[in-house]
Amino acid sequence: MKKQKRDLQERAFSRGYRAGVERRSKDLAPMGPLRDAWMAGWRSGRADNWDGYTGVSGIHRMYG
């Protein structure tokens, strides 16, 4: 399946997760219906960052 064909909610979650792991601000969340999925991903990413799942060790968390 091509990346462009994935579910929009899943894409928003993974982008939020990456932003959270990279310690970026939650103010970057998109407005509209995808905000909840992005924020859920951001929170998961921040929690993983705090738990030490960064870099290569965090990749399995994002795609698992």
mmCIF file of the N, C-alpha and C atoms, coordinates in Angstrom:
data_MODEL
# 
_entry.id   MODEL 
# 
loop_
_atom_site.group_PDB 
_atom_site.id 
_atom_site.type_symbol 
_atom_site.label_atom_id 
_atom_site.label_alt_id 
_atom_site.label_comp_id 
_atom_site.label_asym_id 
_atom_site.label_entity_id 
_atom_site.label_seq_id 
_atom_site.pdbx_PDB_ins_code 
_atom_site.Cartn_x 
_atom_site.Cartn_y 
_atom_site.Cartn_z 
_atom_site.occupancy 
_atom_site.B_iso_or_equiv 
_atom_site.pdbx_formal_charge 
_atom_site.auth_seq_id 
_atom_site.auth_comp_id 
_atom_site.auth_asym_id 
_atom_site.auth_atom_id 
_atom_site.pdbx_PDB_model_num 
ATOM 1   N N  . MET A 1 1  ? 0.846   -1.178 0.000  1.00 0.00 ? 1  MET A N  1 
ATOM 2   C CA . MET A 1 1  ? 0.000   0.000  0.000  1.00 0.00 ? 1  MET A CA 1 
ATOM 3   C C  . MET A 1 1  ? 0.891   1.240  0.000  1.00 0.00 ? 1  MET A C  1 
ATOM 4   N N  . LYS A 1 2  ? 0.561   2.177  -0.860 1.00 0.00 ? 2  LYS A N  1 
ATOM 5   C CA . LYS A 1 2  ? 1.346   3.402  -0.932 1.00 0.00 ? 2  LYS A CA 1 
ATOM 6   C C  . LYS A 1 2  ? 1.068   4.289  0.270  1.00 0.00 ? 2  LYS A C  1 
ATOM 7   N N  . LYS A 1 3  ? 2.070   5.075  0.626  1.00 0.00 ? 3  LYS A N  1 
ATOM 8   C CA . LYS A 1 3  ? 1.926   5.973  1.771  1.00 0.00 ? 3  LYS A CA 1 
ATOM 9   C C  . LYS A 1 3  ? 0.755   6.925  1.591  1.00 0.00 ? 3  LYS A C  1 
ATOM 10  N N  . GLN A 1 4  ? 0.568   7.414  0.367  1.00 0.00 ? 4  GLN A N  1 
ATOM 11  C CA . GLN A 1 4  ? -0.474  8.410  0.108  1.00 0.00 ? 4  GLN A CA 1 
ATOM 12  C C  . GLN A 1 4  ? -1.870  7.822  0.282  1.00 0.00 ? 4  GLN A C  1 
ATOM 13  N N  . LYS A 1 5  ? -2.002  6.512  0.237  1.00 0.00 ? 5  LYS A N  1 
ATOM 14  C CA . LYS A 1 5  ? -3.313  5.884  0.303  1.00 0.00 ? 5  LYS A CA 1 
ATOM 15  C C  . LYS A 1 5  ? -3.735  5.513  1.722  1.00 0.00 ? 5  LYS A C  1 
ATOM 16  N N  . ARG A 1 6  ? -2.849  5.740  2.698  1.00 0.00 ? 6  ARG A N  1 
ATOM 17  C CA . ARG A 1 6  ? -3.193  5.375  4.064  1.00 0.00 ? 6  ARG A CA 1 
ATOM 18  C C  . ARG A 1 6  ? -4.307  6.248  4.616  1.00 0.00 ? 6  ARG A C  1 
ATOM 19  N N  . ASP A 1 7  ? -4.871  5.781  5.665  1.00 0.00 ? 7  ASP A N  1 
ATOM 20  C CA . ASP A 1 7  ? -5.928  6.492  6.371  1.00 0.00 ? 7  ASP A CA 1 
ATOM 21  C C  . ASP A 1 7  ? -5.400  7.836  6.890  1.00 0.00 ? 7  ASP A C  1 
ATOM 22  N N  . LEU A 1 8  ? -6.180  8.886  6.754  1.00 0.00 ? 8  LEU A N  1 
ATOM 23  C CA . LEU A 1 8  ? -5.756  10.217 7.197  1.00 0.00 ? 8  LEU A CA 1 
ATOM 24  C C  . LEU A 1 8  ? -5.550  10.281 8.701  1.00 0.00 ? 8  LEU A C  1 
ATOM 25  N N  . GLN A 1 9  ? -6.372  9.560  9.453  1.00 0.00 ? 9  GLN A N  1 
ATOM 26  C CA . GLN A 1 9  ? -6.215  9.536  10.908 1.00 0.00 ? 9  GLN A CA 1 
ATOM 27  C C  . GLN A 1 9  ? -4.881  8.896  11.292 1.00 0.00 ? 9  GLN A C  1 
ATOM 28  N N  . GLU A 1 10 ? -4.522  7.820  10.598 1.00 0.00 ? 10 GLU A N  1 
ATOM 29  C CA . GLU A 1 10 ? -3.258  7.132  10.874 1.00 0.00 ? 10 GLU A CA 1 
ATOM 30  C C  . GLU A 1 10 ? -2.072  8.037  10.538 1.00 0.00 ? 10 GLU A C  1 
ATOM 31  N N  . ARG A 1 11 ? -2.167  8.758  9.438  1.00 0.00 ? 11 ARG A N  1 
ATOM 32  C CA . ARG A 1 11 ? -1.091  9.673  9.058  1.00 0.00 ? 11 ARG A CA 1 
ATOM 33  C C  . ARG A 1 11 ? -0.951  10.803 10.060 1.00 0.00 ? 11 ARG A C  1 
ATOM 34  N N  . ALA A 1 12 ? -2.067  11.337 10.522 1.00 0.00 ? 12 ALA A N  1 
ATOM 35  C CA . ALA A 1 12 ? -2.027  12.412 11.515 1.00 0.00 ? 12 ALA A CA 1 
ATOM 36  C C  . ALA A 1 12 ? -1.396  11.905 12.812 1.00 0.00 ? 12 ALA A C  1 
ATOM 37  N N  . PHE A 1 13 ? -1.762  10.684 13.223 1.00 0.00 ? 13 PHE A N  1 
ATOM 38  C CA . PHE A 1 13 ? -1.187  10.110 14.442 1.00 0.00 ? 13 PHE A CA 1 
ATOM 39  C C  . PHE A 1 13 ? 0.325   9.962  14.303 1.00 0.00 ? 13 PHE A C  1 
ATOM 40  N N  . SER A 1 14 ? 0.795   9.422  13.173 1.00 0.00 ? 14 SER A N  1 
ATOM 41  C CA . SER A 1 14 ? 2.233   9.192  13.022 1.00 0.00 ? 14 SER A CA 1 
ATOM 42  C C  . SER A 1 14 ? 3.003   10.503 12.930 1.00 0.00 ? 14 SER A C  1 
ATOM 43  N N  . ARG A 1 15 ? 2.423   11.508 12.316 1.00 0.00 ? 15 ARG A N  1 
ATOM 44  C CA . ARG A 1 15 ? 3.090   12.822 12.262 1.00 0.00 ? 15 ARG A CA 1 
ATOM 45  C C  . ARG A 1 15 ? 3.143   13.461 13.641 1.00 0.00 ? 15 ARG A C  1 
ATOM 46  N N  . GLY A 1 16 ? 2.083   13.304 14.410 1.00 0.00 ? 16 GLY A N  1 
ATOM 47  C CA . GLY A 1 16 ? 2.085   13.804 15.778 1.00 0.00 ? 16 GLY A CA 1 
ATOM 48  C C  . GLY A 1 16 ? 3.079   13.050 16.638 1.00 0.00 ? 16 GLY A C  1 
ATOM 49  N N  . TYR A 1 17 ? 3.174   11.740 16.420 1.00 0.00 ? 17 TYR A N  1 
ATOM 50  C CA . TYR A 1 17 ? 4.132   10.927 17.172 1.00 0.00 ? 17 TYR A CA 1 
ATOM 51  C C  . TYR A 1 17 ? 5.551   11.405 16.893 1.00 0.00 ? 17 TYR A C  1 
ATOM 52  N N  . ARG A 1 18 ? 5.872   11.603 15.619 1.00 0.00 ? 18 ARG A N  1 
ATOM 53  C CA . ARG A 1 18 ? 7.219   12.072 15.270 1.00 0.00 ? 18 ARG A CA 1 
ATOM 54  C C  . ARG A 1 18 ? 7.506   13.427 15.893 1.00 0.00 ? 18 ARG A C  1 
ATOM 55  N N  . ALA A 1 19 ? 6.522   14.317 15.889 1.00 0.00 ? 19 ALA A N  1 
ATOM 56  C CA . ALA A 1 19 ? 6.709   15.634 16.497 1.00 0.00 ? 19 ALA A CA 1 
ATOM 57  C C  . ALA A 1 19 ? 6.945   15.500 18.000 1.00 0.00 ? 19 ALA A C  1 
ATOM 58  N N  . GLY A 1 20 ? 6.229   14.590 18.650 1.00 0.00 ? 20 GLY A N  1 
ATOM 59  C CA . GLY A 1 20 ? 6.409   14.387 20.082 1.00 0.00 ? 20 GLY A CA 1 
ATOM 60  C C  . GLY A 1 20 ? 7.767   13.818 20.425 1.00 0.00 ? 20 GLY A C  1 
ATOM 61  N N  . VAL A 1 21 ? 8.219   12.843 19.653 1.00 0.00 ? 21 VAL A N  1 
ATOM 62  C CA . VAL A 1 21 ? 9.531   12.240 19.898 1.00 0.00 ? 21 VAL A CA 1 
ATOM 63  C C  . VAL A 1 21 ? 10.638  13.264 19.667 1.00 0.00 ? 21 VAL A C  1 
ATOM 64  N N  . GLU A 1 22 ? 10.440  14.142 18.687 1.00 0.00 ? 22 GLU A N  1 
ATOM 65  C CA . GLU A 1 22 ? 11.438  15.168 18.379 1.00 0.00 ? 22 GLU A CA 1 
ATOM 66  C C  . GLU A 1 22 ? 11.330  16.384 19.296 1.00 0.00 ? 22 GLU A C  1 
ATOM 67  N N  . ARG A 1 23 ? 10.470  16.283 20.312 1.00 0.00 ? 23 ARG A N  1 
ATOM 68  C CA . ARG A 1 23 ? 10.279  17.339 21.315 1.00 0.00 ? 23 ARG A CA 1 
ATOM 69  C C  . ARG A 1 23 ? 9.815   18.650 20.701 1.00 0.00 ? 23 ARG A C  1 
ATOM 70  N N  . ARG A 1 24 ? 8.974   18.555 19.680 1.00 0.00 ? 24 ARG A N  1 
ATOM 71  C CA . ARG A 1 24 ? 8.431   19.750 19.063 1.00 0.00 ? 24 ARG A CA 1 
ATOM 72  C C  . ARG A 1 24 ? 7.158   20.164 19.795 1.00 0.00 ? 24 ARG A C  1 
ATOM 73  N N  . SER A 1 25 ? 6.775   21.396 19.615 1.00 0.00 ? 25 SER A N  1 
ATOM 74  C CA . SER A 1 25 ? 5.642   21.967 20.340 1.00 0.00 ? 25 SER A CA 1 
ATOM 75  C C  . SER A 1 25 ? 4.313   21.391 19.862 1.00 0.00 ? 25 SER A C  1 
ATOM 76  N N  . LYS A 1 26 ? 3.378   21.235 20.806 1.00 0.00 ? 26 LYS A N  1 
ATOM 77  C CA . LYS A 1 26 ? 2.041   20.776 20.426 1.00 0.00 ? 26 LYS A CA 1 
ATOM 78  C C  . LYS A 1 26 ? 1.258   21.876 19.708 1.00 0.00 ? 26 LYS A C  1 
ATOM 79  N N  . ASP A 1 27 ? 1.796   23.086 19.690 1.00 0.00 ? 27 ASP A N  1 
ATOM 80  C CA . ASP A 1 27 ? 1.155   24.170 18.954 1.00 0.00 ? 27 ASP A CA 1 
ATOM 81  C C  . ASP A 1 27 ? 1.206   23.942 17.450 1.00 0.00 ? 27 ASP A C  1 
ATOM 82  N N  . LEU A 1 28 ? 2.000   22.985 16.998 1.00 0.00 ? 28 LEU A N  1 
ATOM 83  C CA . LEU A 1 28 ? 2.099   22.663 15.580 1.00 0.00 ? 28 LEU A CA 1 
ATOM 84  C C  . LEU A 1 28 ? 0.968   21.756 15.105 1.00 0.00 ? 28 LEU A C  1 
ATOM 85  N N  . ALA A 1 29 ? 0.094   21.376 16.014 1.00 0.00 ? 29 ALA A N  1 
ATOM 86  C CA . ALA A 1 29 ? -1.017  20.482 15.661 1.00 0.00 ? 29 ALA A CA 1 
ATOM 87  C C  . ALA A 1 29 ? -1.926  21.161 14.629 1.00 0.00 ? 29 ALA A C  1 
ATOM 88  N N  . PRO A 1 30 ? -2.397  20.383 13.658 1.00 0.00 ? 30 PRO A N  1 
ATOM 89  C CA . PRO A 1 30 ? -3.288  20.968 12.642 1.00 0.00 ? 30 PRO A CA 1 
ATOM 90  C C  . PRO A 1 30 ? -4.652  21.282 13.244 1.00 0.00 ? 30 PRO A C  1 
ATOM 91  N N  . MET A 1 31 ? -5.301  22.247 12.686 1.00 0.00 ? 31 MET A N  1 
ATOM 92  C CA . MET A 1 31 ? -6.663  22.567 13.104 1.00 0.00 ? 31 MET A CA 1 
ATOM 93  C C  . MET A 1 31 ? -7.628  21.695 12.310 1.00 0.00 ? 31 MET A C  1 
ATOM 94  N N  . GLY A 1 32 ? -8.747  21.412 12.888 1.00 0.00 ? 32 GLY A N  1 
ATOM 95  C CA . GLY A 1 32 ? -9.752  20.635 12.176 1.00 0.00 ? 32 GLY A CA 1 
ATOM 96  C C  . GLY A 1 32 ? -9.926  19.236 12.736 1.00 0.00 ? 32 GLY A C  1 
ATOM 97  N N  . PRO A 1 33 ? -10.506 18.364 11.915 1.00 0.00 ? 33 PRO A N  1 
ATOM 98  C CA . PRO A 1 33 ? -10.880 17.035 12.407 1.00 0.00 ? 33 PRO A CA 1 
ATOM 99  C C  . PRO A 1 33 ? -9.698  16.107 12.703 1.00 0.00 ? 33 PRO A C  1 
ATOM 100 N N  . LEU A 1 34 ? -8.519  16.393 12.192 1.00 0.00 ? 34 LEU A N  1 
ATOM 101 C CA . LEU A 1 34 ? -7.365  15.527 12.426 1.00 0.00 ? 34 LEU A CA 1 
ATOM 102 C C  . LEU A 1 34 ? -6.578  15.900 13.680 1.00 0.00 ? 34 LEU A C  1 
ATOM 103 N N  . ARG A 1 35 ? -6.985  16.960 14.344 1.00 0.00 ? 35 ARG A N  1 
ATOM 104 C CA . ARG A 1 35 ? -6.260  17.435 15.525 1.00 0.00 ? 35 ARG A CA 1 
ATOM 105 C C  . ARG A 1 35 ? -6.221  16.393 16.646 1.00 0.00 ? 35 ARG A C  1 
ATOM 106 N N  . ASP A 1 36 ? -7.338  15.705 16.881 1.00 0.00 ? 36 ASP A N  1 
ATOM 107 C CA . ASP A 1 36 ? -7.384  14.717 17.967 1.00 0.00 ? 36 ASP A CA 1 
ATOM 108 C C  . ASP A 1 36 ? -6.404  13.577 17.727 1.00 0.00 ? 36 ASP A C  1 
ATOM 109 N N  . ALA A 1 37 ? -6.331  13.087 16.504 1.00 0.00 ? 37 ALA A N  1 
ATOM 110 C CA . ALA A 1 37 ? -5.400  12.002 16.179 1.00 0.00 ? 37 ALA A CA 1 
ATOM 111 C C  . ALA A 1 37 ? -3.964  12.490 16.304 1.00 0.00 ? 37 ALA A C  1 
ATOM 112 N N  . TRP A 1 38 ? -3.694  13.702 15.844 1.00 0.00 ? 38 TRP A N  1 
ATOM 113 C CA . TRP A 1 38 ? -2.342  14.264 15.917 1.00 0.00 ? 38 TRP A CA 1 
ATOM 114 C C  . TRP A 1 38 ? -1.927  14.423 17.378 1.00 0.00 ? 38 TRP A C  1 
ATOM 115 N N  . MET A 1 39 ? -2.829  14.948 18.200 1.00 0.00 ? 39 MET A N  1 
ATOM 116 C CA . MET A 1 39 ? -2.514  15.148 19.616 1.00 0.00 ? 39 MET A CA 1 
ATOM 117 C C  . MET A 1 39 ? -2.299  13.818 20.335 1.00 0.00 ? 39 MET A C  1 
ATOM 118 N N  . ALA A 1 40 ? -3.069  12.787 19.990 1.00 0.00 ? 40 ALA A N  1 
ATOM 119 C CA . ALA A 1 40 ? -2.867  11.467 20.587 1.00 0.00 ? 40 ALA A CA 1 
ATOM 120 C C  . ALA A 1 40 ? -1.484  10.939 20.228 1.00 0.00 ? 40 ALA A C  1 
ATOM 121 N N  . GLY A 1 41 ? -1.085  11.115 18.985 1.00 0.00 ? 41 GLY A N  1 
ATOM 122 C CA . GLY A 1 41 ? 0.251   10.706 18.560 1.00 0.00 ? 41 GLY A CA 1 
ATOM 123 C C  . GLY A 1 41 ? 1.324   11.514 19.257 1.00 0.00 ? 41 GLY A C  1 
ATOM 124 N N  . TRP A 1 42 ? 1.097   12.807 19.397 1.00 0.00 ? 42 TRP A N  1 
ATOM 125 C CA . TRP A 1 42 ? 2.067   13.680 20.063 1.00 0.00 ? 42 TRP A CA 1 
ATOM 126 C C  . TRP A 1 42 ? 2.271   13.252 21.518 1.00 0.00 ? 42 TRP A C  1 
ATOM 127 N N  . ARG A 1 43 ? 1.161   12.949 22.208 1.00 0.00 ? 43 ARG A N  1 
ATOM 128 C CA . ARG A 1 43 ? 1.266   12.510 23.600 1.00 0.00 ? 43 ARG A CA 1 
ATOM 129 C C  . ARG A 1 43 ? 2.017   11.184 23.703 1.00 0.00 ? 43 ARG A C  1 
ATOM 130 N N  . SER A 1 44 ? 1.746   10.262 22.788 1.00 0.00 ? 44 SER A N  1 
ATOM 131 C CA . SER A 1 44 ? 2.468   8.982  22.791 1.00 0.00 ? 44 SER A CA 1 
ATOM 132 C C  . SER A 1 44 ? 3.952   9.200  22.516 1.00 0.00 ? 44 SER A C  1 
ATOM 133 N N  . GLY A 1 45 ? 4.249   10.081 21.582 1.00 0.00 ? 45 GLY A N  1 
ATOM 134 C CA . GLY A 1 45 ? 5.639   10.376 21.259 1.00 0.00 ? 45 GLY A CA 1 
ATOM 135 C C  . GLY A 1 45 ? 6.373   11.024 22.411 1.00 0.00 ? 45 GLY A C  1 
ATOM 136 N N  . ARG A 1 46 ? 5.718   11.932 23.103 1.00 0.00 ? 46 ARG A N  1 
ATOM 137 C CA . ARG A 1 46 ? 6.358   12.577 24.259 1.00 0.00 ? 46 ARG A CA 1 
ATOM 138 C C  . ARG A 1 46 ? 6.609   11.552 25.364 1.00 0.00 ? 46 ARG A C  1 
ATOM 139 N N  . ALA A 1 47 ? 5.629   10.683 25.606 1.00 0.00 ? 47 ALA A N  1 
ATOM 140 C CA . ALA A 1 47 ? 5.799   9.658  26.640 1.00 0.00 ? 47 ALA A CA 1 
ATOM 141 C C  . ALA A 1 47 ? 6.954   8.733  26.279 1.00 0.00 ? 47 ALA A C  1 
ATOM 142 N N  . ASP A 1 48 ? 7.053   8.343  25.018 1.00 0.00 ? 48 ASP A N  1 
ATOM 143 C CA . ASP A 1 48 ? 8.156   7.484  24.597 1.00 0.00 ? 48 ASP A CA 1 
ATOM 144 C C  . ASP A 1 48 ? 9.483   8.216  24.703 1.00 0.00 ? 48 ASP A C  1 
ATOM 145 N N  . ASN A 1 49 ? 9.491   9.502  24.416 1.00 0.00 ? 49 ASN A N  1 
ATOM 146 C CA . ASN A 1 49 ? 10.717  10.281 24.545 1.00 0.00 ? 49 ASN A CA 1 
ATOM 147 C C  . ASN A 1 49 ? 11.159  10.321 26.000 1.00 0.00 ? 49 ASN A C  1 
ATOM 148 N N  . TRP A 1 50 ? 10.221  10.525 26.901 1.00 0.00 ? 50 TRP A N  1 
ATOM 149 C CA . TRP A 1 50 ? 10.544  10.562 28.326 1.00 0.00 ? 50 TRP A CA 1 
ATOM 150 C C  . TRP A 1 50 ? 11.032  9.201  28.814 1.00 0.00 ? 50 TRP A C  1 
ATOM 151 N N  . ASP A 1 51 ? 10.503  8.117  28.215 1.00 0.00 ? 51 ASP A N  1 
ATOM 152 C CA . ASP A 1 51 ? 10.897  6.765  28.610 1.00 0.00 ? 51 ASP A CA 1 
ATOM 153 C C  . ASP A 1 51 ? 12.190  6.311  27.940 1.00 0.00 ? 51 ASP A C  1 
ATOM 154 N N  . GLY A 1 52 ? 12.743  7.146  27.077 1.00 0.00 ? 52 GLY A N  1 
ATOM 155 C CA . GLY A 1 52 ? 14.017  6.824  26.456 1.00 0.00 ? 52 GLY A CA 1 
ATOM 156 C C  . GLY A 1 52 ? 13.926  6.150  25.106 1.00 0.00 ? 52 GLY A C  1 
ATOM 157 N N  . TYR A 1 53 ? 12.732  6.054  24.539 1.00 0.00 ? 53 TYR A N  1 
ATOM 158 C CA . TYR A 1 53 ? 12.581  5.457  23.210 1.00 0.00 ? 53 TYR A CA 1 
ATOM 159 C C  . TYR A 1 53 ? 12.815  6.519  22.147 1.00 0.00 ? 53 TYR A C  1 
ATOM 160 N N  . THR A 1 54 ? 14.063  6.820  21.908 1.00 0.00 ? 54 THR A N  1 
ATOM 161 C CA . THR A 1 54 ? 14.407  7.816  20.895 1.00 0.00 ? 54 THR A CA 1 
ATOM 162 C C  . THR A 1 54 ? 15.304  7.178  19.850 1.00 0.00 ? 54 THR A C  1 
ATOM 163 N N  . GLY A 1 55 ? 15.365  7.782  18.695 1.00 0.00 ? 55 GLY A N  1 
ATOM 164 C CA . GLY A 1 55 ? 16.218  7.266  17.629 1.00 0.00 ? 55 GLY A CA 1 
ATOM 165 C C  . GLY A 1 55 ? 15.757  5.905  17.155 1.00 0.00 ? 55 GLY A C  1 
ATOM 166 N N  . VAL A 1 56 ? 16.698  5.003  16.966 1.00 0.00 ? 56 VAL A N  1 
ATOM 167 C CA . VAL A 1 56 ? 16.403  3.673  16.424 1.00 0.00 ? 56 VAL A CA 1 
ATOM 168 C C  . VAL A 1 56 ? 15.547  2.862  17.383 1.00 0.00 ? 56 VAL A C  1 
ATOM 169 N N  . SER A 1 57 ? 15.713  3.031  18.677 1.00 0.00 ? 57 SER A N  1 
ATOM 170 C CA . SER A 1 57 ? 14.944  2.242  19.637 1.00 0.00 ? 57 SER A CA 1 
ATOM 171 C C  . SER A 1 57 ? 13.460  2.617  19.640 1.00 0.00 ? 57 SER A C  1 
ATOM 172 N N  . GLY A 1 58 ? 13.111  3.785  19.122 1.00 0.00 ? 58 GLY A N  1 
ATOM 173 C CA . GLY A 1 58 ? 11.722  4.212  19.091 1.00 0.00 ? 58 GLY A CA 1 
ATOM 174 C C  . GLY A 1 58 ? 11.000  3.877  17.807 1.00 0.00 ? 58 GLY A C  1 
ATOM 175 N N  . ILE A 1 59 ? 11.721  3.429  16.795 1.00 0.00 ? 59 ILE A N  1 
ATOM 176 C CA . ILE A 1 59 ? 11.096  3.160  15.498 1.00 0.00 ? 59 ILE A CA 1 
ATOM 177 C C  . ILE A 1 59 ? 10.046  2.058  15.604 1.00 0.00 ? 59 ILE A C  1 
ATOM 178 N N  . HIS A 1 60 ? 10.352  1.015  16.358 1.00 0.00 ? 60 HIS A N  1 
ATOM 179 C CA . HIS A 1 60 ? 9.391   -0.085 16.479 1.00 0.00 ? 60 HIS A CA 1 
ATOM 180 C C  . HIS A 1 60 ? 8.119   0.365  17.163 1.00 0.00 ? 60 HIS A C  1 
ATOM 181 N N  . ARG A 1 61 ? 8.188   1.364  17.996 1.00 0.00 ? 61 ARG A N  1 
ATOM 182 C CA . ARG A 1 61 ? 6.995   1.863  18.689 1.00 0.00 ? 61 ARG A CA 1 
ATOM 183 C C  . ARG A 1 61 ? 6.074   2.575  17.709 1.00 0.00 ? 61 ARG A C  1 
ATOM 184 N N  . MET A 1 62 ? 6.652   3.283  16.750 1.00 0.00 ? 62 MET A N  1 
ATOM 185 C CA . MET A 1 62 ? 5.851   4.054  15.811 1.00 0.00 ? 62 MET A CA 1 
ATOM 186 C C  . MET A 1 62 ? 5.109   3.154  14.827 1.00 0.00 ? 62 MET A C  1 
ATOM 187 N N  . TYR A 1 63 ? 5.743   2.091  14.389 1.00 0.00 ? 63 TYR A N  1 
ATOM 188 C CA . TYR A 1 63 ? 5.136   1.220  13.382 1.00 0.00 ? 63 TYR A CA 1 
ATOM 189 C C  . TYR A 1 63 ? 4.550   -0.049 13.952 1.00 0.00 ? 63 TYR A C  1 
ATOM 190 N N  . GLY A 1 64 ? 4.535   -0.158 15.289 1.00 0.00 ? 64 GLY A N  1 
ATOM 191 C CA . GLY A 1 64 ? 4.050   -1.390 15.906 1.00 0.00 ? 64 GLY A CA 1 
ATOM 192 C C  . GLY A 1 64 ? 2.585   -1.428 16.149 1.00 0.00 ? 64 GLY A C  1 
# 
